[in-house]
Amino acid sequence: MTGTDPGFTSYFKTFFVMGRALIIVSLVLFIIFPGCNTDEVVTIHLAGDSTVADKAYRHGNPEKGWGQVFPLYFEPGVFVQNHGVNGRSTKSFIDEGRWSKLLESLNPGDYVFIQFGHNDSKEGDSTRYAAPFSNYRNNLIKMVDNVFEKGATPVLLTSISRRSFNAEGMFYDTHGDYPAVVRSVAEEKEVLLFDLHKLSKRYIQTLGPELSKKIFLHINKIEYPDLTDHIIDDTHLSAIGAFRISDMVVAEIRSQIPELAIKIKN
């Protein structure tokens, strides 16, 4: 009887050990990253102003943009790239080259959520002002067209409402024609619309003059070591407000973008 070739035996043992190691590594990766395939990563780009932008975390900074907490809602496999910057309008975002930079990072299959309006209405600032029915409308159309040209999906968002109540406790709106223009462009270009203006307005009215303070910046200076004075700001979001607006965005994703909704955490 012929004995087994020692070389063959050594080769077989090496192959067996390597194969077993590969299986173990695969199982570990599956446990750590369940359902995550690097070929299936989805990127959501956010273009917007200070209500969207990331904020510093210094000493518990009370202000947060909703885009800052938005990534926390997704399973691995979704990457959120927040291009939002304080104080920007459609005009200044384009003029400063920020829109071009976003487009350079855009790939087919990506999403671009576009929310401007707070600063476009600043008539006294020529670097930011964009009249609602002309420049603002044209800028939104340009953005939508550019995204389509890249094979990506644009989503238009109306600006979140400010907390604005008169002395009698009645809510009043401060955004003029800008939300209506966004709705009009979304209908004309047949793109998805997340009407955050309507949703946040309804929520603020439901909370009323007192409870609604918690979603904006009504902060006593003793609450944060960096503050030298109290903050009363009915435009920018607290951490609570950032999460509540993100809740609204995620609810719209569940309703309108089923292929993205399946990647939201339960």
Phi and psi restraints in degrees (value plus and minus 20) as a CYANA .aco file:
   2 THR   PHI    -101.5   -61.5
   2 THR   PSI     112.7   152.7
   3 GLY   PHI     -94.0   -54.0
   3 GLY   PSI     142.1   182.1
   4 THR   PHI     -94.1   -54.1
   4 THR   PSI     117.1   157.1
   5 ASP   PHI     -82.1   -42.1
   5 ASP   PSI     100.1   140.1
   6 PRO   PHI     -77.4   -37.4
   6 PRO   PSI     -55.4   -15.4
   7 GLY   PHI     -83.9   -43.9
   7 GLY   PSI     -60.6   -20.6
   8 PHE   PHI     -85.7   -45.7
   8 PHE   PSI     -62.8   -22.8
   9 THR   PHI     -80.6   -40.6
   9 THR   PSI     -64.7   -24.7
  10 SER   PHI     -81.9   -41.9
  10 SER   PSI     -63.4   -23.4
  11 TYR   PHI     -81.3   -41.3
  11 TYR   PSI     -64.1   -24.1
  12 PHE   PHI     -82.5   -42.5
  12 PHE   PSI     -63.8   -23.8
  13 LYS   PHI     -83.1   -43.1
  13 LYS   PSI     -62.3   -22.3
  14 THR   PHI     -82.4   -42.4
  14 THR   PSI     -64.6   -24.6
  15 PHE   PHI     -81.5   -41.5
  15 PHE   PSI     -61.9   -21.9
  16 PHE   PHI     -84.9   -44.9
  16 PHE   PSI     -65.6   -25.6
  17 VAL   PHI     -83.8   -43.8
  17 VAL   PSI     -64.6   -24.6
  18 MET   PHI     -84.5   -44.5
  18 MET   PSI     -60.0   -20.0
  19 GLY   PHI     -83.2   -43.2
  19 GLY   PSI     -62.9   -22.9
  20 ARG   PHI     -85.5   -45.5
  20 ARG   PSI     -59.8   -19.8
  21 ALA   PHI     -83.2   -43.2
  21 ALA   PSI     -59.8   -19.8
  22 LEU   PHI     -84.3   -44.3
  22 LEU   PSI     -60.1   -20.1
  23 ILE   PHI     -83.5   -43.5
  23 ILE   PSI     -63.3   -23.3
  24 ILE   PHI     -82.7   -42.7
  24 ILE   PSI     -65.6   -25.6
  25 VAL   PHI     -80.9   -40.9
  25 VAL   PSI     -61.8   -21.8
  26 SER   PHI     -82.2   -42.2
  26 SER   PSI     -61.9   -21.9
  27 LEU   PHI     -85.3   -45.3
  27 LEU   PSI     -61.1   -21.1
  28 VAL   PHI     -81.7   -41.7
  28 VAL   PSI     -65.7   -25.7
  29 LEU   PHI     -82.4   -42.4
  29 LEU   PSI     -57.6   -17.6
  30 PHE   PHI     -85.0   -45.0
  30 PHE   PSI     -58.9   -18.9
  31 ILE   PHI     -89.0   -49.0
  31 ILE   PSI     -62.6   -22.6
  32 ILE   PHI     -92.0   -52.0
  32 ILE   PSI     -61.8   -21.8
  33 PHE   PHI    -141.6  -101.6
  33 PHE   PSI      49.5    89.5
  34 PRO   PHI     -83.8   -43.8
  34 PRO   PSI     108.8   148.8
  35 GLY   PHI      50.8    90.8
  35 GLY   PSI      -9.3    30.7
  36 CYS   PHI    -119.4   -79.4
  36 CYS   PSI      97.9   137.9
  37 ASN   PHI    -137.6   -97.6
  37 ASN   PSI     104.1   144.1
  38 THR   PHI     -80.3   -40.3
  38 THR   PSI     -40.4    -0.4
  39 ASP   PHI     -99.1   -59.1
  39 ASP   PSI     -28.7    11.3
  40 GLU   PHI    -136.9   -96.9
  40 GLU   PSI       0.6    40.6
  41 VAL   PHI     -87.8   -47.8
  41 VAL   PSI     111.7   151.7
  42 VAL   PHI    -127.9   -87.9
  42 VAL   PSI     113.2   153.2
  43 THR   PHI    -130.8   -90.8
  43 THR   PSI     109.9   149.9
  44 ILE   PHI    -130.1   -90.1
  44 ILE   PSI      97.9   137.9
  45 HIS   PHI    -115.6   -75.6
  45 HIS   PSI     115.8   155.8
  46 LEU   PHI    -131.6   -91.6
  46 LEU   PSI     103.9   143.9
  47 ALA   PHI    -136.8   -96.8
  47 ALA   PSI     101.4   141.4
  48 GLY   PHI    -195.7  -155.7
  48 GLY   PSI    -185.6  -145.6
  49 ASP   PHI    -125.0   -85.0
  49 ASP   PSI    -175.6  -135.6
  50 SER   PHI     -87.0   -47.0
  50 SER   PSI     -43.6    -3.6
  51 THR   PHI     -93.0   -53.0
  51 THR   PSI     -35.9     4.1
  52 VAL   PHI    -121.1   -81.1
  52 VAL   PSI     -56.2   -16.2
  53 ALA   PHI     -83.3   -43.3
  53 ALA   PSI     135.4   175.4
  54 ASP   PHI     -90.1   -50.1
  54 ASP   PSI     124.2   164.2
  55 LYS   PHI    -138.3   -98.3
  55 LYS   PSI     137.4   177.4
  56 ALA   PHI     -84.6   -44.6
  56 ALA   PSI     129.2   169.2
  57 TYR   PHI    -117.6   -77.6
  57 TYR   PSI     -12.7    27.3
  58 ARG   PHI     -71.3   -31.3
  58 ARG   PSI     103.6   143.6
  59 HIS   PHI      25.8    65.8
  59 HIS   PSI      15.5    55.5
  60 GLY   PHI      55.5    95.5
  60 GLY   PSI      21.1    61.1
  61 ASN   PHI     -64.4   -24.4
  61 ASN   PSI     104.7   144.7
  62 PRO   PHI     -91.6   -51.6
  62 PRO   PSI     -39.8     0.2
  63 GLU   PHI    -108.0   -68.0
  63 GLU   PSI     118.0   158.0
  64 LYS   PHI    -158.9  -118.9
  64 LYS   PSI     125.5   165.5
  65 GLY   PHI    -112.1   -72.1
  65 GLY   PSI     131.2   171.2
  66 TRP   PHI     -86.3   -46.3
  66 TRP   PSI     -47.5    -7.5
  67 GLY   PHI     -88.1   -48.1
  67 GLY   PSI     -37.9     2.1
  68 GLN   PHI     -93.0   -53.0
  68 GLN   PSI     -55.3   -15.3
  69 VAL   PHI    -119.1   -79.1
  69 VAL   PSI     -33.7     6.3
  70 PHE   PHI     -74.1   -34.1
  70 PHE   PSI     -60.1   -20.1
  71 PRO   PHI     -81.0   -41.0
  71 PRO   PSI     -42.9    -2.9
  72 LEU   PHI     -86.2   -46.2
  72 LEU   PSI     -34.8     5.2
  73 TYR   PHI    -104.2   -64.2
  73 TYR   PSI     -28.3    11.7
  74 PHE   PHI    -130.3   -90.3
  74 PHE   PSI     129.8   169.8
  75 GLU   PHI     -90.9   -50.9
  75 GLU   PSI     142.6   182.6
  76 PRO   PHI     -75.0   -35.0
  76 PRO   PSI     122.3   162.3
  77 GLY   PHI      91.6   131.6
  77 GLY   PSI     -26.3    13.7
  78 VAL   PHI    -140.0  -100.0
  78 VAL   PSI     105.1   145.1
  79 PHE   PHI    -134.0   -94.0
  79 PHE   PSI     105.0   145.0
  80 VAL   PHI    -124.6   -84.6
  80 VAL   PSI     100.4   140.4
  81 GLN   PHI    -128.1   -88.1
  81 GLN   PSI      87.6   127.6
  82 ASN   PHI    -111.2   -71.2
  82 ASN   PSI      87.8   127.8
  83 HIS   PHI    -115.0   -75.0
  83 HIS   PSI     -19.1    20.9
  84 GLY   PHI     -80.1   -40.1
  84 GLY   PSI     122.7   162.7
  85 VAL   PHI    -158.6  -118.6
  85 VAL   PSI     119.7   159.7
  86 ASN   PHI     -73.7   -33.7
  86 ASN   PSI     118.1   158.1
  87 GLY   PHI      55.7    95.7
  87 GLY   PSI     -12.3    27.7
  88 ARG   PHI    -111.0   -71.0
  88 ARG   PSI     127.8   167.8
  89 SER   PHI    -133.7   -93.7
  89 SER   PSI     157.5   197.5
  90 THR   PHI     -79.1   -39.1
  90 THR   PSI     -59.5   -19.5
  91 LYS   PHI     -85.4   -45.4
  91 LYS   PSI     -73.4   -33.4
  92 SER   PHI     -89.6   -49.6
  92 SER   PSI     -52.3   -12.3
  93 PHE   PHI     -83.1   -43.1
  93 PHE   PSI     -59.5   -19.5
  94 ILE   PHI     -94.1   -54.1
  94 ILE   PSI     -68.5   -28.5
  95 ASP   PHI     -82.1   -42.1
  95 ASP   PSI     -51.9   -11.9
  96 GLU   PHI    -103.1   -63.1
  96 GLU   PSI     -19.9    20.1
  97 GLY   PHI      63.1   103.1
  97 GLY   PSI     -13.4    26.6
  98 ARG   PHI     -90.7   -50.7
  98 ARG   PSI     -56.0   -16.0
  99 TRP   PHI     -87.5   -47.5
  99 TRP   PSI     -62.1   -22.1
 100 SER   PHI     -81.0   -41.0
 100 SER   PSI     -59.7   -19.7
 101 LYS   PHI     -84.4   -44.4
 101 LYS   PSI     -60.8   -20.8
 102 LEU   PHI     -80.8   -40.8
 102 LEU   PSI     -65.1   -25.1
 103 LEU   PHI     -81.7   -41.7
 103 LEU   PSI     -54.5   -14.5
 104 GLU   PHI     -84.0   -44.0
 104 GLU   PSI     -48.7    -8.7
 105 SER   PHI    -114.6   -74.6
 105 SER   PSI     -18.3    21.7
 106 LEU   PHI    -105.9   -65.9
 106 LEU   PSI     115.5   155.5
 107 ASN   PHI    -142.7  -102.7
 107 ASN   PSI     135.7   175.7
 108 PRO   PHI     -74.6   -34.6
 108 PRO   PSI     116.6   156.6
 109 GLY   PHI      73.8   113.8
 109 GLY   PSI     -31.7     8.3
 110 ASP   PHI     -93.0   -53.0
 110 ASP   PSI     146.3   186.3
 111 TYR   PHI    -137.3   -97.3
 111 TYR   PSI     127.0   167.0
 112 VAL   PHI    -148.9  -108.9
 112 VAL   PSI      93.0   133.0
 113 PHE   PHI    -113.2   -73.2
 113 PHE   PSI     102.3   142.3
 114 ILE   PHI    -136.4   -96.4
 114 ILE   PSI      95.4   135.4
 115 GLN   PHI    -154.0  -114.0
 115 GLN   PSI      85.3   125.3
 116 PHE   PHI    -155.8  -115.8
 116 PHE   PSI     146.0   186.0
 117 GLY   PHI     127.8   167.8
 117 GLY   PSI     -57.2   -17.2
 118 HIS   PHI     -75.4   -35.4
 118 HIS   PSI     -63.0   -23.0
 119 ASN   PHI    -119.4   -79.4
 119 ASN   PSI     -35.4     4.6
 120 ASP   PHI     -84.2   -44.2
 120 ASP   PSI     -43.4    -3.4
 121 SER   PHI    -105.1   -65.1
 121 SER   PSI     -19.2    20.8
 122 LYS   PHI    -100.2   -60.2
 122 LYS   PSI      66.6   106.6
 123 GLU   PHI     -81.2   -41.2
 123 GLU   PSI     -48.0    -8.0
 124 GLY   PHI    -101.4   -61.4
 124 GLY   PSI     -20.0    20.0
 125 ASP   PHI    -140.4  -100.4
 125 ASP   PSI      84.0   124.0
 126 SER   PHI     -88.1   -48.1
 126 SER   PSI     -39.3     0.7
 127 THR   PHI    -100.2   -60.2
 127 THR   PSI     -36.0     4.0
 128 ARG   PHI    -142.6  -102.6
 128 ARG   PSI     -47.0    -7.0
 129 TYR   PHI     -84.7   -44.7
 129 TYR   PSI     112.0   152.0
 130 ALA   PHI    -157.6  -117.6
 130 ALA   PSI      90.9   130.9
 131 ALA   PHI     -78.2   -38.2
 131 ALA   PSI     119.1   159.1
 132 PRO   PHI     -79.2   -39.2
 132 PRO   PSI     -62.8   -22.8
 133 PHE   PHI    -113.3   -73.3
 133 PHE   PSI     -18.7    21.3
 134 SER   PHI    -144.4  -104.4
 134 SER   PSI    -109.3   -69.3
 135 ASN   PHI     -81.7   -41.7
 135 ASN   PSI     -63.8   -23.8
 136 TYR   PHI     -81.2   -41.2
 136 TYR   PSI     -67.9   -27.9
 137 ARG   PHI     -80.5   -40.5
 137 ARG   PSI     -66.1   -26.1
 138 ASN   PHI     -84.2   -44.2
 138 ASN   PSI     -57.5   -17.5
 139 ASN   PHI     -84.8   -44.8
 139 ASN   PSI     -61.3   -21.3
 140 LEU   PHI     -83.9   -43.9
 140 LEU   PSI     -62.3   -22.3
 141 ILE   PHI     -83.1   -43.1
 141 ILE   PSI     -62.4   -22.4
 142 LYS   PHI     -78.1   -38.1
 142 LYS   PSI     -66.1   -26.1
 143 MET   PHI     -82.4   -42.4
 143 MET   PSI     -65.8   -25.8
 144 VAL   PHI     -81.3   -41.3
 144 VAL   PSI     -66.6   -26.6
 145 ASP   PHI     -82.4   -42.4
 145 ASP   PSI     -62.3   -22.3
 146 ASN   PHI     -80.9   -40.9
 146 ASN   PSI     -60.8   -20.8
 147 VAL   PHI     -86.2   -46.2
 147 VAL   PSI     -64.5   -24.5
 148 PHE   PHI     -79.7   -39.7
 148 PHE   PSI     -60.4   -20.4
 149 GLU   PHI     -81.7   -41.7
 149 GLU   PSI     -46.0    -6.0
 150 LYS   PHI    -108.1   -68.1
 150 LYS   PSI     -19.9    20.1
 151 GLY   PHI      56.9    96.9
 151 GLY   PSI      -1.4    38.6
 152 ALA   PHI    -126.3   -86.3
 152 ALA   PSI     156.8   196.8
 153 THR   PHI    -133.3   -93.3
 153 THR   PSI      96.0   136.0
 154 PRO   PHI    -104.0   -64.0
 154 PRO   PSI     125.2   165.2
 155 VAL   PHI    -151.9  -111.9
 155 VAL   PSI     103.7   143.7
 156 LEU   PHI    -113.9   -73.9
 156 LEU   PSI     116.0   156.0
 157 LEU   PHI    -143.3  -103.3
 157 LEU   PSI     110.2   150.2
 158 THR   PHI     -93.6   -53.6
 158 THR   PSI     134.0   174.0
 159 SER   PHI     -82.9   -42.9
 159 SER   PSI     125.1   165.1
 160 ILE   PHI     -87.6   -47.6
 160 ILE   PSI     128.6   168.6
 161 SER   PHI     -94.1   -54.1
 161 SER   PSI     128.6   168.6
 162 ARG   PHI    -100.5   -60.5
 162 ARG   PSI     137.5   177.5
 163 ARG   PHI    -103.4   -63.4
 163 ARG   PSI      83.8   123.8
 164 SER   PHI    -157.0  -117.0
 164 SER   PSI      89.4   129.4
 165 PHE   PHI    -145.8  -105.8
 165 PHE   PSI     123.0   163.0
 166 ASN   PHI    -104.7   -64.7
 166 ASN   PSI    -196.7  -156.7
 167 ALA   PHI     -82.4   -42.4
 167 ALA   PSI     -43.8    -3.8
 168 GLU   PHI    -109.8   -69.8
 168 GLU   PSI     -17.5    22.5
 169 GLY   PHI      62.0   102.0
 169 GLY   PSI      -3.0    37.0
 170 MET   PHI    -114.1   -74.1
 170 MET   PSI     114.0   154.0
 171 PHE   PHI     -93.2   -53.2
 171 PHE   PSI     123.4   163.4
 172 TYR   PHI    -158.0  -118.0
 172 TYR   PSI     129.9   169.9
 173 ASP   PHI    -110.6   -70.6
 173 ASP   PSI     129.1   169.1
 174 THR   PHI    -141.1  -101.1
 174 THR   PSI     -17.1    22.9
 175 HIS   PHI    -118.3   -78.3
 175 HIS   PSI     -20.3    19.7
 176 GLY   PHI      35.4    75.4
 176 GLY   PSI    -152.8  -112.8
 177 ASP   PHI    -105.7   -65.7
 177 ASP   PSI     -27.0    13.0
 178 TYR   PHI     -81.3   -41.3
 178 TYR   PSI     -66.2   -26.2
 179 PRO   PHI     -80.8   -40.8
 179 PRO   PSI     -57.9   -17.9
 180 ALA   PHI     -84.2   -44.2
 180 ALA   PSI     -55.5   -15.5
 181 VAL   PHI     -86.6   -46.6
 181 VAL   PSI     -61.4   -21.4
 182 VAL   PHI     -80.6   -40.6
 182 VAL   PSI     -65.3   -25.3
 183 ARG   PHI     -81.5   -41.5
 183 ARG   PSI     -59.4   -19.4
 184 SER   PHI     -86.2   -46.2
 184 SER   PSI     -63.8   -23.8
 185 VAL   PHI     -85.1   -45.1
 185 VAL   PSI     -61.1   -21.1
 186 ALA   PHI     -80.6   -40.6
 186 ALA   PSI     -60.1   -20.1
 187 GLU   PHI     -90.2   -50.2
 187 GLU   PSI     -64.6   -24.6
 188 GLU   PHI     -82.7   -42.7
 188 GLU   PSI     -62.9   -22.9
 189 LYS   PHI    -111.2   -71.2
 189 LYS   PSI     -21.9    18.1
 190 GLU   PHI      35.8    75.8
 190 GLU   PSI      33.0    73.0
 191 VAL   PHI    -137.3   -97.3
 191 VAL   PSI     143.0   183.0
 192 LEU   PHI     -86.5   -46.5
 192 LEU   PSI     124.3   164.3
 193 LEU   PHI    -147.4  -107.4
 193 LEU   PSI     106.0   146.0
 194 PHE   PHI    -127.2   -87.2
 194 PHE   PSI      88.3   128.3
 195 ASP   PHI    -106.8   -66.8
 195 ASP   PSI      53.1    93.1
 196 LEU   PHI     -85.9   -45.9
 196 LEU   PSI     -47.9    -7.9
 197 HIS   PHI     -81.9   -41.9
 197 HIS   PSI     -68.5   -28.5
 198 LYS   PHI     -86.4   -46.4
 198 LYS   PSI     -63.7   -23.7
 199 LEU   PHI     -87.1   -47.1
 199 LEU   PSI     -64.5   -24.5
 200 SER   PHI     -91.2   -51.2
 200 SER   PSI     -55.7   -15.7
 201 LYS   PHI     -80.4   -40.4
 201 LYS   PSI     -65.8   -25.8
 202 ARG   PHI     -81.6   -41.6
 202 ARG   PSI     -61.6   -21.6
 203 TYR   PHI     -86.8   -46.8
 203 TYR   PSI     -63.6   -23.6
 204 ILE   PHI     -82.3   -42.3
 204 ILE   PSI     -62.6   -22.6
 205 GLN   PHI     -84.5   -44.5
 205 GLN   PSI     -57.8   -17.8
 206 THR   PHI     -84.7   -44.7
 206 THR   PSI     -61.8   -21.8
 207 LEU   PHI     -89.8   -49.8
 207 LEU   PSI     -55.9   -15.9
 208 GLY   PHI      65.3   105.3
 208 GLY   PSI     156.9   196.9
 209 PRO   PHI     -78.1   -38.1
 209 PRO   PSI     -55.7   -15.7
 210 GLU   PHI    -106.8   -66.8
 210 GLU   PSI     -75.6   -35.6
 211 LEU   PHI     -82.4   -42.4
 211 LEU   PSI     -49.8    -9.8
 212 SER   PHI     -89.0   -49.0
 212 SER   PSI     -35.3     4.7
 213 LYS   PHI     -81.4   -41.4
 213 LYS   PSI     -49.9    -9.9
 214 LYS   PHI     -89.9   -49.9
 214 LYS   PSI     -40.1    -0.1
 215 ILE   PHI    -110.5   -70.5
 215 ILE   PSI     -28.6    11.4
 216 PHE   PHI    -135.0   -95.0
 216 PHE   PSI    -184.6  -144.6
 217 LEU   PHI    -123.7   -83.7
 217 LEU   PSI      67.8   107.8
 218 HIS   PHI    -136.2   -96.2
 218 HIS   PSI      69.5   109.5
 219 ILE   PHI    -143.6  -103.6
 219 ILE   PSI     109.1   149.1
 220 ASN   PHI     -97.9   -57.9
 220 ASN   PSI     118.4   158.4
 221 LYS   PHI     -81.6   -41.6
 221 LYS   PSI     -42.4    -2.4
 222 ILE   PHI     -96.0   -56.0
 222 ILE   PSI     -29.2    10.8
 223 GLU   PHI     -97.1   -57.1
 223 GLU   PSI     -44.5    -4.5
 224 TYR   PHI    -155.3  -115.3
 224 TYR   PSI     111.7   151.7
 225 PRO   PHI     -84.6   -44.6
 225 PRO   PSI     -44.5    -4.5
 226 ASP   PHI    -101.6   -61.6
 226 ASP   PSI     -32.3     7.7
 227 LEU   PHI    -101.9   -61.9
 227 LEU   PSI     113.2   153.2
 228 THR   PHI    -124.7   -84.7
 228 THR   PSI     -28.7    11.3
 229 ASP   PHI    -171.4  -131.4
 229 ASP   PSI     144.6   184.6
 230 HIS   PHI     -88.2   -48.2
 230 HIS   PSI     134.9   174.9
 231 ILE   PHI    -134.8   -94.8
 231 ILE   PSI     108.8   148.8
 232 ILE   PHI    -149.3  -109.3
 232 ILE   PSI      82.4   122.4
 233 ASP   PHI    -158.9  -118.9
 233 ASP   PSI      92.9   132.9
 234 ASP   PHI    -121.5   -81.5
 234 ASP   PSI      -2.6    37.4
 235 THR   PHI    -132.2   -92.2
 235 THR   PSI     -65.0   -25.0
 236 HIS   PHI    -111.7   -71.7
 236 HIS   PSI     134.8   174.8
 237 LEU   PHI    -116.4   -76.4
 237 LEU   PSI     123.3   163.3
 238 SER   PHI     -99.7   -59.7
 238 SER   PSI     156.7   196.7
 239 ALA   PHI     -80.5   -40.5
 239 ALA   PSI     -60.8   -20.8
 240 ILE   PHI     -80.9   -40.9
 240 ILE   PSI     -65.6   -25.6
 241 GLY   PHI     -82.6   -42.6
 241 GLY   PSI     -60.0   -20.0
 242 ALA   PHI     -81.4   -41.4
 242 ALA   PSI     -62.2   -22.2
 243 PHE   PHI     -88.9   -48.9
 243 PHE   PSI     -57.5   -17.5
 244 ARG   PHI     -87.4   -47.4
 244 ARG   PSI     -59.0   -19.0
 245 ILE   PHI     -88.2   -48.2
 245 ILE   PSI     -60.5   -20.5
 246 SER   PHI     -80.8   -40.8
 246 SER   PSI     -57.4   -17.4
 247 ASP   PHI     -75.9   -35.9
 247 ASP   PSI     -62.5   -22.5
 248 MET   PHI     -86.6   -46.6
 248 MET   PSI     -62.4   -22.4
 249 VAL   PHI     -82.8   -42.8
 249 VAL   PSI     -64.2   -24.2
 250 VAL   PHI     -84.9   -44.9
 250 VAL   PSI     -57.8   -17.8
 251 ALA   PHI     -82.2   -42.2
 251 ALA   PSI     -57.7   -17.7
 252 GLU   PHI     -89.2   -49.2
 252 GLU   PSI     -57.0   -17.0
 253 ILE   PHI     -82.4   -42.4
 253 ILE   PSI     -65.8   -25.8
 254 ARG   PHI     -78.5   -38.5
 254 ARG   PSI     -56.1   -16.1
 255 SER   PHI    -100.2   -60.2
 255 SER   PSI     -55.7   -15.7
 256 GLN   PHI    -135.0   -95.0
 256 GLN   PSI     -39.1     0.9
 257 ILE   PHI    -148.7  -108.7
 257 ILE   PSI      56.7    96.7
 258 PRO   PHI     -78.6   -38.6
 258 PRO   PSI     -54.1   -14.1
 259 GLU   PHI     -88.5   -48.5
 259 GLU   PSI     -43.2    -3.2
 260 LEU   PHI    -112.7   -72.7
 260 LEU   PSI     -50.1   -10.1
 261 ALA   PHI     -80.5   -40.5
 261 ALA   PSI     -52.3   -12.3
 262 ILE   PHI     -89.1   -49.1
 262 ILE   PSI     -32.0     8.0
 263 LYS   PHI    -118.2   -78.2
 263 LYS   PSI     -14.9    25.1
 264 ILE   PHI    -105.1   -65.1
 264 ILE   PSI     118.9   158.9
 265 LYS   PHI     -83.8   -43.8
 265 LYS   PSI     126.8   166.8
